[in-house]
Structures are given as structure tokens and as C-alpha cells.
Amino acid sequence: MIRASEPRDWDCLELPPQNRQFQAVRSFTIILGLCLGLLLSQARAGSYPLTDGTTAVGELVTCRDEGVVIKKSDGTTQLLHWGDFTFEAIKQMHDDPSTTAAERNLMEPMLLDAPSPKGGASEIEVTPVQYPPRPTGNLGVFAILTSPMGWLILLVLYGANLFAAYEVAVFRNQPVASVCGLAAIPLFGVASPLYYLAQPSRRRPEDEYVEPNLPELSAPIALPAAGARPNPMPGIPPAAPAPAPVPAAPTPQSGLPAPVIFKKGDFSFNRRFFETKMPGFFRVVLSESDKDMVILVKSNRGDFLGKRIPRITQTELYLQVFKEEATAEEMIPFGEIMEVQLRHKDLG
């Protein structure tokens, strides 16, 4: 048993001076760190007012994009969103010396819309709009005649009315002079194109083609022999000798009708022309009067000899032509047609 009065062996042990100094510095550093940590924790702690009227009390742990993490006195942590804090709470966290630079960067955009000193929204100064002066004279329909721009508008409308009258006259086959002359009347001329547009189209003279009704001869006419002079009528002196005969064009074969010829310039080749002049050639089976007839179309691309018209449009004609021993449809635009003939199939 060791007594207190007896000296112990380790009491005689003494540390070297260097070790004693190191031990003292280490102890001072530990104590200083504990003090600084205590002060820092106290500095980060605070009370922050919220928008719902309550106050968040605790230590500010960290700031994130989502919000602020606060450590309460009982050791639990809570994430509060930025929208939960009032402007004063965010400003308090921003002015805290312990707040890092990254955390201040998150708070600065929220401090831009600072409330006014009166506590309300910041006042915006609205500049009144300066309207241009308005005319105060006689403002009526005839005010358009007091400016060059008004006269220009009237001239454009007047020319447009005349052009519309011309187009209506061509479309309805009406006299151009009459339609445009009435349209030239100021103000009342607007009714001229409307009136003639409501009227039906006039038929062209070529649309009224009627087959000639030639009288039948009871007996053939006797022609004088070649070189013989006809007997003059009583009281009329004999005529001068006839000039030498001019060779006539070859006549068609005996018993075959002469071809009916429609030339461009005398007739307008369109859908109405073929529907009125050749209605029988649209049938699948031709009638007795048309079964021996054919259509000869002369165009810029050549001549086309066809039996019937299978179809027709507003701009072109489809003719069933003969190609060797077969038939085919040939498309012929109306603008290329120069002449149309109705002739017998045996006519050369």
C-alpha cells in the first residue's frame, strides 16, 4: 500500500521544457477553437419572421436554391422555402457577417424589389400620352376633297370602277361602250357593272349558226357546152367573149356532202361552240345522220381526224383520233385550234 507521505516514482519525472511549451500551445488552441465555435453558433442563431405571422427561431445551417435549413433548439432541422420568409428576414440573413458570398448571391435577387419607405408598393410615374391635334373644321364626306391623298384615292376608285365595267362587258358579251360609258358617270356609275353583271350573257352571232335550208331543184340546170355562148335575152346585146376558163378547185366525190368549215376569227372555239355545233359527237353511239361524219381539227401541232368527242373541259378538247387500226384520245387546247371541219369519212 502506498502512503501519501511516501514519494511516488513518477513524481520525480519532469517533462523537458520543449514538451511543456507544446502542451501549453495545444491546450490554448483547443480552448480557443471551442470558444470560436460557440461564438459562431451563437452568431448563426436568430429569429426570422415568416409571411404567415409566425417566427422561425434557430440556427441558420445552410442556404440552398430550395430554401434555408434551420436547426432548432431541440436539435431537429427544418427546410423553409424562400417564399416563407418576409423581406426583413431575408435582409437580416443577407446582412449577417457569418453568411458566405455564395449565400448572399442567392439572396440578392430577392432584395431587388425592395418596398418603399412608406411600406407600400413603389410608385410608378406615368407620363401622359401626347395625342396629335385633331382637325376641327368641317368633318364630312366632302372633307376628302380637301387633301391630295383624298383626290388620289378617288381617282384610284374611279379607275377601278371603269376596269370592272370593262371586264363585266367582256364576260357578259355586252357592248363595252355602253357599260363603260355608264360607269364613267360620277357616283352613279358604280351601279353599271353591278347591273350588267346580274344580266344573262348575250349570245354571240356565231352561236346562232343555222344550217342553210336550200330549195330542192325539180330538174337539173342545163349548162352550155364548153366554148358555146349562151343566147342573150331579148333586148340585151350579146356579151363580150368570155375569158379563158380558170382551173377550178377539185370538187368532192359525187354524192358526198361538202364539208362544213369553221375558221378561227369567224368563230370562237370554246366549250360552248362544240356543245352547240356538234352535240351529236358527244354520244357513245352516233346517230344516223352523224355516223358517217368525222371531225377534222387543224391546230398548230398538226391535223387531227376524229370520230367523236369523249370529253371536254373549259380549256381543252379531247378528240378520239384514228391511229393505224386503233383509236386514242388526243388533247387539243382551244388556243391552238385554227380550223374545224365536219366532213364525210370517205371525202378525200
C-alpha positions in Angstrom: 0.0 0.0 0.0 1.4 3.4 -0.9 1.1 6.1 1.6 0.6 9.7 0.8 3.7 10.8 2.6 5.8 8.5 0.6 7.2 9.9 -2.6 6.0 8.2 -5.8 8.3 7.3 -8.6 6.6 9.4 -11.3 6.7 12.5 -9.1 10.3 12.6 -9.8 9.7 12.6 -13.6 9.7 16.0 -15.2 9.0 16.9 -18.8 11.6 18.7 -20.9 11.0 22.4 -21.4 10.1 21.9 -25.2 7.4 19.4 -24.4 5.9 21.6 -21.8 5.6 24.5 -24.3 4.0 22.3 -27.0 1.4 21.0 -24.5 0.5 24.5 -23.4 0.1 25.7 -27.0 -2.1 22.7 -27.9 -4.3 23.3 -24.9 -4.7 27.0 -25.7 -5.6 26.2 -29.3 -8.3 23.7 -28.2 -9.8 26.2 -25.8 -9.8 29.0 -28.5 -11.5 26.7 -31.1 -14.2 25.8 -28.6 -14.8 29.5 -27.9 -14.9 30.4 -31.6 -17.3 27.5 -32.3 -19.5 28.6 -29.5 -19.5 32.2 -30.7 -20.1 31.2 -34.3 -23.1 29.0 -33.4 -24.5 31.9 -31.4 -23.9 34.3 -34.3 -25.8 32.0 -36.8 -28.7 31.6 -34.4 -31.6 34.1 -34.6 -35.3 34.6 -35.1 -36.7 35.2 -38.6 -40.2 36.4 -39.2 -42.3 34.4 -41.7 -45.1 35.5 -44.0 -47.8 33.6 -42.1 -47.2 35.8 -39.0 -45.0 33.3 -37.1 -41.3 33.4 -36.3 -38.7 30.8 -37.0 -36.2 30.6 -34.2 -33.0 28.5 -34.6 -29.5 28.3 -36.1 -29.0 29.0 -39.8 -27.3 25.9 -41.1 -27.1 26.5 -44.9 -28.8 28.2 -47.8 -29.9 26.4 -50.9 -31.9 27.1 -54.1 -34.9 25.5 -52.5 -34.7 27.5 -49.3 -33.0 27.7 -45.9 -32.2 24.9 -43.5 -32.6 26.0 -39.8 -31.6 23.9 -36.8 -34.0 24.3 -33.9 -33.1 24.3 -30.2 -34.2 20.6 -29.8 -31.6 19.6 -32.4 -34.0 19.0 -35.3 -33.6 20.7 -38.7 -36.3 22.2 -40.9 -36.3 23.4 -44.5 -38.1 26.7 -45.1 -38.7 27.9 -48.6 -37.7 31.4 -49.6 -41.3 32.3 -50.1 -42.0 31.7 -46.4 -39.6 34.5 -45.3 -40.5 38.1 -45.2 -38.4 40.8 -46.8 -36.9 41.7 -43.4 -35.9 38.1 -42.6 -34.1 37.8 -45.9 -32.3 41.1 -45.4 -31.4 40.0 -41.9 -29.8 36.8 -43.2 -28.0 38.8 -46.0 -26.5 41.3 -43.6 -25.3 38.5 -41.2 -21.5 38.6 -41.1 -21.4 34.8 -41.0 -23.2 34.5 -44.3 -21.0 33.4 -47.1 -20.6 35.0 -50.5 -22.5 32.2 -52.3 -25.4 32.5 -49.9 -25.5 36.3 -50.5 -25.7 35.7 -54.2 -28.8 33.6 -53.7 -30.5 36.4 -51.6 -29.6 39.4 -53.7 -32.3 38.8 -56.5 -34.9 38.7 -53.7 -33.8 42.1 -52.4 -34.1 43.9 -55.7 -37.9 44.6 -55.3 -37.4 46.4 -52.0 -40.7 48.0 -50.6 -40.9 51.7 -50.5 -40.2 53.5 -47.2 -43.9 54.1 -46.7 -44.4 50.4 -46.6 -46.5 50.2 -49.8 -45.6 49.3 -53.3 -43.1 51.5 -55.2 -44.8 54.3 -57.0 -44.6 54.4 -60.8 -44.6 57.7 -62.5 -46.9 57.5 -65.6 -46.2 60.0 -68.3 -49.4 61.2 -70.0 -49.8 60.3 -73.7 -49.5 63.2 -76.1 -52.1 62.8 -78.8 -51.7 64.6 -82.1 -54.0 67.5 -82.7 -57.3 66.6 -84.5 -58.9 68.7 -87.2 -61.7 70.9 -86.0 -63.1 72.1 -89.3 -66.0 70.7 -91.4 -65.7 67.0 -91.0 -67.9 65.3 -93.5 -67.9 63.1 -96.6 -66.6 66.0 -98.8 -63.6 66.6 -96.5 -61.8 64.0 -98.6 -61.6 66.6 -101.4 -59.5 68.9 -99.2 -56.3 66.8 -99.4 -54.2 65.5 -102.2 -54.4 62.0 -100.7 -58.1 62.1 -100.9 -58.1 63.0 -104.6 -55.7 60.1 -105.2 -58.0 57.7 -103.5 -60.9 58.9 -105.5 -59.0 58.6 -108.8 -58.0 55.0 -107.9 -61.5 54.0 -107.1 -62.8 55.7 -110.3 -60.3 53.8 -112.5 -61.1 50.5 -110.7 -64.8 51.0 -111.4 -64.1 51.6 -115.1 -61.9 48.5 -115.3 -64.6 46.4 -113.5 -67.1 47.7 -116.1 -64.9 46.6 -119.0 -64.4 43.1 -117.5 -68.1 42.7 -116.9 -68.8 43.8 -120.5 -66.4 41.2 -121.9 -67.7 38.5 -119.6 -71.4 39.1 -120.3 -70.8 39.9 -124.0 -72.4 43.3 -123.6 -71.4 46.5 -125.5 -68.2 47.8 -124.0 -69.0 51.4 -124.9 -72.4 51.3 -123.2 -71.2 49.6 -120.0 -68.1 51.7 -119.6 -69.9 54.9 -120.6 -72.5 54.4 -117.8 -69.7 53.5 -115.4 -68.0 56.8 -116.1 -70.8 58.8 -114.5 -69.6 60.0 -111.1 -71.1 58.3 -108.1 -73.9 56.7 -110.0 -71.5 54.8 -112.3 -70.9 52.2 -109.6 -74.3 50.6 -110.4 -73.4 50.0 -114.1 -71.1 46.9 -113.5 -73.5 45.5 -110.9 -76.5 45.8 -113.3 -74.8 44.2 -116.3 -73.2 41.5 -114.1 -76.7 40.5 -113.0 -77.9 40.2 -116.6 -77.5 37.0 -118.6 -74.8 36.8 -121.1 -75.7 37.8 -124.7 -75.2 35.1 -127.3 -72.6 35.8 -130.0 -73.6 35.7 -133.7 -71.5 32.6 -134.3 -73.5 30.8 -131.6 -76.7 31.3 -133.7 -75.4 29.1 -136.6 -78.3 27.5 -138.5 -77.9 25.0 -141.2 -78.8 26.6 -144.6 -82.1 25.3 -145.9 -81.5 25.2 -149.7 -84.5 24.7 -152.0 -84.7 21.4 -153.9 -84.4 21.6 -157.7 -87.1 19.8 -159.7 -84.9 19.4 -162.8 -81.2 19.8 -163.3 -80.0 23.0 -164.9 -78.6 22.6 -168.4 -75.2 24.1 -168.7 -73.9 25.4 -172.1 -71.3 23.4 -173.8 -67.7 24.3 -173.5 -66.9 27.3 -175.7 -70.6 27.9 -176.6 -72.1 31.3 -176.0 -75.4 31.5 -174.2 -78.4 33.0 -176.0 -78.9 36.6 -174.9 -82.2 37.7 -173.6 -84.4 39.8 -175.8 -83.4 43.4 -175.8 -79.9 42.8 -174.4 -76.9 43.0 -176.6 -74.7 39.9 -176.7 -72.0 39.8 -174.1 -68.3 40.1 -174.8 -66.4 36.9 -175.4 -65.8 35.1 -172.1 -62.2 35.0 -170.8 -60.2 31.8 -170.7 -61.5 29.4 -168.0 -59.6 29.3 -164.8 -59.0 25.8 -163.4 -61.4 25.3 -160.5 -60.6 23.6 -157.3 -61.1 19.8 -157.3 -64.7 19.1 -156.4 -65.7 16.4 -153.9 -66.8 13.0 -155.0 -70.2 12.7 -156.4 -73.0 12.1 -153.9 -71.0 13.2 -150.8 -71.9 16.4 -148.9 -69.5 19.3 -148.9 -67.6 19.8 -145.6 -68.8 22.5 -143.2 -65.8 24.6 -142.3 -65.4 26.8 -139.1 -62.3 29.1 -139.2 -60.6 30.9 -136.3 -61.5 34.6 -136.4 -65.1 33.8 -137.6 -65.8 31.6 -134.6 -64.6 31.4 -131.0 -63.5 27.9 -130.3 -64.6 27.1 -126.7 -66.7 24.5 -124.9 -70.0 26.2 -125.8 -69.0 26.1 -129.5 -68.5 22.4 -129.6 -71.6 21.7 -127.4 -73.9 23.7 -129.7 -72.4 23.0 -133.1 -71.5 19.3 -132.6 -73.8 17.9 -129.9 -74.2 14.5 -131.7 -70.5 13.7 -131.5 -70.6 13.5 -127.7 -72.7 10.4 -127.8 -71.2 6.9 -127.5 -73.3 5.7 -130.3 -73.7 8.3 -133.1 -77.0 8.9 -134.8 -77.8 8.0 -138.4 -77.0 11.5 -139.6 -73.6 11.6 -137.9 -72.4 8.0 -138.1 -70.6 8.7 -141.5 -69.2 12.1 -140.5 -65.8 12.8 -138.9 -64.3 15.9 -137.3 -61.1 17.4 -138.7 -59.3 19.7 -136.3 -56.4 21.8 -137.7 -54.1 23.1 -135.0 -50.6 24.5 -134.5 -49.4 20.9 -133.7 -50.9 19.3 -136.8 -54.2 17.9 -138.1 -56.3 15.5 -136.1 -59.1 13.4 -137.6 -61.5 12.1 -135.0 -64.8 10.2 -134.8 -66.3 11.5 -131.5 -65.6 13.8 -128.5 -65.3 11.7 -125.4 -64.9 14.7 -123.0 -64.3 18.4 -123.0 -63.3 21.0 -120.4 -63.2 24.8 -120.2 -59.8 25.0 -121.8 -59.2 21.9 -123.9 -60.9 19.3 -126.1 -60.3 15.6 -126.1 -60.8 14.0 -129.6 -60.9 10.3 -130.3 -58.5 10.1 -133.2 -57.5 7.2 -135.5 -54.0 5.7 -135.2 -53.5 2.9 -137.6 -56.0 0.3 -136.6 -56.7 1.7 -133.1 -58.2 4.8 -131.6 -56.8 7.1 -128.9 -57.7 10.3 -127.1 -55.8 13.4 -128.2 -55.9 16.5 -126.0 -56.1 19.7 -128.0 -56.2 23.1 -126.2 -58.7 25.6 -127.6 -56.0 28.2 -128.1 -54.1 26.0 -130.6 -57.2 25.3 -132.9 -57.0 27.1 -136.2 -59.9 25.4 -138.1 -62.6 22.8 -137.5 -64.3 20.8 -140.3 -67.3 18.5 -140.3 -66.8 16.2 -143.3 -67.8 12.8 -144.7 -65.4 9.9 -143.7 -65.0 9.0 -147.4 -64.2 12.5 -148.5 -60.6 12.8 -149.6 
